[in-house]
Amino acid sequence: MHKELLNIAIKTNDVPEIWWSKNKLANDYFRLGDYEKAIDSALAVRKYCLENKDHQLIFNNTAYLSTFYHAAGNLDKAIAYRKEAIKLAHGSEYKKDTYDRLAEYYTENKQYLNAIETYQKKDALVDSLRSNEKKALSNYIDSNIKLLKEKQKSQQISFDIELLEIKTKSKNSII
């Protein structure tokens, strides 16, 4: 499928789509077990991204390279690319997952202190995310409580007005 997408992108001269497809093809080669072809393809995409300052693909490409080198048995390069991927991660979830993978590589490479340090960084990130989630939830609840109180006040005012109207009508009917 990615080869067909690449052919279409080439025909339409859609440069971003060409390189996106090539990056996906590198992952396809990896999944088919051709690690060297996957690495070579990913390195070509990386070269393009760095030369053309295409930052959208670079995180995925760097993470792919780390995975490919790990599968090929080169833990040093797998670690180096995974460390770089942490710096390139756009969101906290990507960063968290990247820390996990890096710690696994360190453990596999018997670099236990680095693995512990990496897990600590991941835990700090997760704690920060949870703290932010708690603040957001607390703000949401506080806003809903304020809204409920305002609604209750509005209902009380409506009730008071209705009661006043009934009293007024009652007085007018007596007179």
GIDA-V540712 format. One record per pair of residues at least 6 apart in sequence whose C-alpha atoms are under 6 Angstrom apart, sorted by the first residue. I is the first residue (numbers start at 1). J is the second residue. D is the distance in whole Angstrom. If there is no record, write none. Layout:
# GIDA-V540712
I:J:D, I:J:D
This chain:
# GIDA-V540712
2:21:6, 2:25:6, 6:18:5, 6:21:5, 9:17:6, 9:18:5, 26:38:4, 26:41:5, 26:42:6, 29:38:5, 30:38:5, 59:85:6, 59:88:5, 62:81:6, 62:85:6, 63:82:6, 63:85:6, 66:78:4, 66:81:5, 66:82:5, 69:78:5, 70:78:5, 82:102:6, 86:95:6, 89:95:5, 96:122:6, 99:122:6, 103:115:4, 103:118:6, 106:115:5, 107:115:6
